């Protein structure tokens, strides 16, 4: 079940969209303005659907505020220029109102599927980045295999490690590999 935020100032449209999404097993929150939407932690949502013209600020200001959460823009004042502007600012899609229910559901499903793929790709990339230093270590002798094994076991713990060796033996590479495997690997 996906968590979606609807930002729409017209209660009838907001309610209709809510019913449509809930009927298709999505969890939905609502806001009437960008200001009200900011009261939520925007990154908790899988998708934000926002009207372009809202009281106070335009819906496109949510694109930057939402970070990696995708924002789909809808508007009654559809024009080629406003669509291009919204997409340039980072909107994942642009739907004119009144929207066709099937068209909206297809757009929502596509954006959510892409979001799941992107999250999976980011997780895989992080895993690869974390394991890369050990893979980057050259050698397959018993000593090197033992070192790689120890890095994999000791890295995630909160244990101090002393790395000793002659110049050019890979102490810095070992330290980086340990750091990447630690809980502070992103720090």
C-alpha positions in Angstrom: 0.0 0.0 0.0 1.4 3.4 -1.0 1.2 6.6 1.0 0.0 9.5 -1.1 -0.4 13.2 -0.2 -3.1 15.2 -2.1 -2.6 19.0 -2.1 -5.7 20.6 -3.6 -7.7 23.6 -2.5 -11.0 22.5 -4.0 -12.7 20.1 -1.6 -14.8 18.4 -4.3 -11.7 17.5 -6.4 -9.7 16.6 -3.3 -12.5 14.3 -2.1 -13.0 12.6 -5.5 -9.3 11.9 -5.8 -9.1 10.6 -2.3 -12.0 8.2 -2.9 -10.4 7.0 -6.2 -7.0 6.3 -4.6 -8.4 4.7 -1.4 -10.6 2.5 -3.6 -7.3 1.3 -5.3 -5.8 0.5 -1.9 -3.6 3.6 -1.3 -3.2 5.4 2.0 -4.1 9.1 1.5 -3.5 12.3 3.4 -4.8 15.7 2.4 -3.7 19.4 2.5 -5.4 22.5 1.1 -2.2 24.5 0.5 1.6 24.2 0.3 1.8 25.7 3.8 -0.5 23.0 5.2 1.4 20.3 3.2 4.7 21.4 4.8 3.2 20.4 8.2 3.8 16.8 7.1 7.2 15.2 6.7 7.1 15.2 2.9 9.6 12.4 2.6 7.2 9.9 4.3 5.1 9.8 1.2 5.6 7.7 -1.9 3.9 10.3 -4.1 2.6 13.9 -3.8 -0.2 14.9 -6.1 -0.6 18.7 -6.1 -2.6 21.3 -7.9 -0.5 23.9 -9.7 -2.5 26.9 -8.5 -3.0 27.0 -4.8 -3.6 29.8 -2.3 -0.3 31.3 -1.2 2.3 29.4 -3.1 2.1 27.4 -6.4 2.2 23.6 -6.1 5.5 23.4 -7.9 7.2 24.7 -4.8 6.6 21.3 -3.3 8.9 19.7 -5.9 12.1 21.0 -4.2 10.6 20.7 -0.6 9.7 17.0 -1.2 13.3 16.0 -2.0 13.3 12.5 -3.5 9.5 12.1 -3.2 8.0 12.4 -6.7 5.5 15.2 -7.3 2.7 14.9 -9.9 1.2 18.3 -10.9 -2.4 18.7 -12.0 -4.2 21.9 -13.1 -7.3 23.3 -14.6 -5.3 25.9 -16.5 -3.4 23.4 -18.7 -1.1 24.9 -21.2 2.0 23.7 -23.0 4.1 26.3 -21.2 2.9 25.5 -17.7 3.5 21.8 -18.4 7.0 22.4 -19.6 7.7 24.7 -16.7 6.5 22.1 -14.2 8.5 19.3 -15.8 11.6 21.5 -15.9 11.2 22.1 -12.1 11.2 18.3 -11.6 7.5 17.2 -11.7 7.2 13.5 -12.6 4.0 14.1 -14.6 1.5 16.7 -15.5 -2.2 16.0 -15.7 -4.9 18.5 -16.8 -8.2 18.8 -14.8 -10.8 17.5 -15.0 -8.8 14.3 -15.1 -9.8 11.0 -16.4 -9.8 8.4 -13.6 -8.1 5.8 -15.7 -5.4 8.3 -16.8 -4.8 9.4 -13.2 -4.5 5.8 -12.0 -2.1 4.9 -14.8 0.1 7.9 -14.0 0.0 7.1 -10.2 0.9 3.4 -10.8 3.7 4.4 -13.2 5.2 6.9 -10.8 5.0 4.5 -7.8 6.6 1.7 -9.8 9.4 4.0 -10.9 9.8 5.1 -7.3 10.1 1.5 -6.1 12.7 0.8 -8.8 14.7 3.9 -7.9 14.7 3.0 -4.2 15.9 -0.5 -5.1 18.6 0.9 -7.3 19.7 3.3 -4.6 19.9 0.5 -2.1 21.9 -1.7 -4.5 24.2 1.2 -5.3 24.8 1.8 -1.5 25.6 -1.9 -1.1 28.0 -1.9 -4.0 29.7 1.3 -2.7 30.0 -0.3 0.8 31.6 -3.5 -0.6 33.7 -1.9 -3.3 36.8 -1.2 -1.2 37.1 -4.8 -0.3 36.6 -5.9 -3.9 39.1 -3.3 -5.0 41.8 -5.0 -2.9 44.0 -7.0 -5.2 45.1 -10.5 -4.4 43.6 -13.8 -3.7 46.1 -15.4 -1.4 45.0 -17.0 1.9 46.2 -13.9 3.7 44.2 -11.5 1.5 41.1 -13.7 1.8 41.5 -13.7 5.6 41.9 -9.9 5.6 38.7 -9.4 3.5 36.8 -11.8 5.8 38.0 -9.9 8.9 37.0 -6.6 7.4 33.5 -8.0 6.7 33.2 -9.2 10.3 34.8 -6.4 12.2 33.6 -3.4 10.1 30.0 -3.5 11.3 31.0 -3.7 15.0 32.0 -0.8 17.2 35.5 -2.3 17.9 38.7 -0.2 17.6 41.1 -1.6 15.0 44.9 -1.1 14.8 46.2 -1.5 11.2 50.0 -2.1 11.0 52.3 -2.8 8.1 55.1 -1.5 6.0 54.7 1.4 3.6 52.7 0.5 0.5 51.0 -2.6 1.9 47.5 -1.2 1.7 46.9 0.1 5.2 44.9 3.1 3.9 42.8 0.9 1.6 42.1 -1.4 4.6 41.1 1.5 6.7 38.7 2.8 4.0 37.2 -0.7 3.6 36.6 -0.9 7.4 35.0 2.5 7.5 32.7 1.7 4.6 31.5 -1.4 6.4 31.0 0.4 9.7 27.8 2.1 10.9 29.5 5.4 10.2 30.1 4.5 6.6 28.0 7.4 5.4 29.7 9.9 7.7 
